[in-house]
Each structure stands twice: as structure tokens, then as C-alpha cells.
Amino acid sequence: MAKKQRFRDLKQGRISKEEGKKSKKSAFNFAKRGDVFKAILTDSFMLWMPIVYAVFYLVMGGREGFGAHKMAGWLEIMIALTIVEVIFLAKSAQTPGMKAYNLKLIFLPTNSKPPITTIILRQILSKVTFMIFGWIVLFFNKSGRNLQDYITSTAFVYENSEQNSK
């Protein structure tokens, strides 16, 4: 019904063509898939690699110890990574990689930083869905949101509006 009304308003000259186009756009400035991927890649070197190193050599006593207890080692890595990411996201809604690309995580219903429970749920889901299938959703929608983003009503957006024009 709203589409017909908008068409009638446009046809009768009550609104301009630009106003008609603006009403169709999303209110959120969703981050581009490429920028999200680059931020995740940056985080993998800044957060994940030091944690892997610490678990390999400090917790497991070396490569041989990790090889003997791979499942426990990977579980420790994922738990530590989740805790570190939750701390960063709870503090500023950004990880170091997200900060480098001017991205932040928002809670869509309030358009602000997500509550801590939402952040924790999202990070746990991101580890589980990444291992199974959740990242496939990223390539089949325009907003570039993952499965965990849909479940927790979160999204990566640009921190400032200058990125939108690029």
C-alpha cells in the first residue's frame, strides 16, 4: 500500500524522485562485506595469533603437547578468543580490526552498543556457526550480515558517515 501511495505522490508531484528513493533506503549504514572481512583478518593477527601462541607454548608446553591434546587446545583457544572479543566489544563495540576500518557493532533495535548478554551470545554463536555454516548467509543478503547477526539483531556499521560515500 505504501508503495502505491509513494508512486501516486511522485506522479502527482507531491514528492520529488530523490525523496522517493530515500524512503526505500535502509536507515542503517551497513558495513561492506570486504571491510568486515578485512577487519576480521586484522583481528586474526592481532588477537587470535597471540592467543594461539600462548596456548601452544605456555599452556600446552609446546607443539608436542598441543598435538597430544588437540581438542582441549582448540577449546582453550576458542574460549580465550571469545573472552577477549567480548571485553573489546563490551568496552567500545569495536575490536582492534574493527577500529582500523572504522566499523562498530550495533544493536539494531536501539541503534547503540549491544548489551553484554547479546555480545556474549553473538560471540559464542559466531564460533559455532563459523565452524558449521553461518558465514554462508553472508553471501546471500545485501546487508552483509551473518547468521549470528540475524539471531542477535546486531550488525556491523560504519562508525562515521564518511565511509558511506566511498
Secondary structure in CASP SS format (residue, H / E / C, confidence):
PFRMAT SS
TARGET T0000
AUTHOR 0000-0000-0000
METHOD secondary structure of the structure
MODEL  1
M C 1.00
A H 1.00
K H 1.00
K H 1.00
Q H 1.00
R H 1.00
F H 1.00
R H 1.00
D H 1.00
L H 1.00
K H 1.00
Q C 1.00
G C 1.00
R C 1.00
I C 1.00
S C 1.00
K H 1.00
E H 1.00
E H 1.00
G H 1.00
K H 1.00
K H 1.00
S H 1.00
K H 1.00
K C 1.00
S C 1.00
A C 1.00
F C 1.00
N C 1.00
F E 1.00
A C 1.00
K C 1.00
R H 1.00
G H 1.00
D H 1.00
V H 1.00
F H 1.00
K H 1.00
A H 1.00
I H 1.00
L H 1.00
T H 1.00
D H 1.00
S H 1.00
F H 1.00
M H 1.00
L H 1.00
W H 1.00
M H 1.00
P H 1.00
I H 1.00
V H 1.00
Y H 1.00
A H 1.00
V H 1.00
F H 1.00
Y H 1.00
L H 1.00
V H 1.00
M C 1.00
G C 1.00
G C 1.00
R H 1.00
E H 1.00
G H 1.00
F H 1.00
G H 1.00
A H 1.00
H C 1.00
K H 1.00
M H 1.00
A H 1.00
G H 1.00
W H 1.00
L H 1.00
E H 1.00
I H 1.00
M H 1.00
I H 1.00
A H 1.00
L H 1.00
T H 1.00
I H 1.00
V H 1.00
E H 1.00
V H 1.00
I H 1.00
F H 1.00
L H 1.00
A H 1.00
K H 1.00
S H 1.00
A C 1.00
Q C 1.00
T C 1.00
P H 1.00
G H 1.00
M H 1.00
K H 1.00
A H 1.00
Y C 1.00
N C 1.00
L E 1.00
K E 1.00
L E 1.00
I E 1.00
F E 1.00
L C 1.00
P C 1.00
T C 1.00
N C 1.00
S E 1.00
K C 1.00
P C 1.00
P C 1.00
I H 1.00
T H 1.00
T H 1.00
I H 1.00
I H 1.00
L H 1.00
R H 1.00
Q H 1.00
I H 1.00
L H 1.00
S H 1.00
K H 1.00
V H 1.00
T H 1.00
F H 1.00
M H 1.00
I H 1.00
F C 1.00
G H 1.00
W H 1.00
I H 1.00
V H 1.00
L H 1.00
F H 1.00
F H 1.00
N C 1.00
K C 1.00
S C 1.00
G C 1.00
R C 1.00
N C 1.00
L H 1.00
Q H 1.00
D H 1.00
Y H 1.00
I H 1.00
T H 1.00
S C 1.00
T E 1.00
A E 1.00
F E 1.00
V E 1.00
Y E 1.00
E C 1.00
N C 1.00
S H 1.00
E H 1.00
Q H 1.00
N H 1.00
S H 1.00
K C 1.00
END
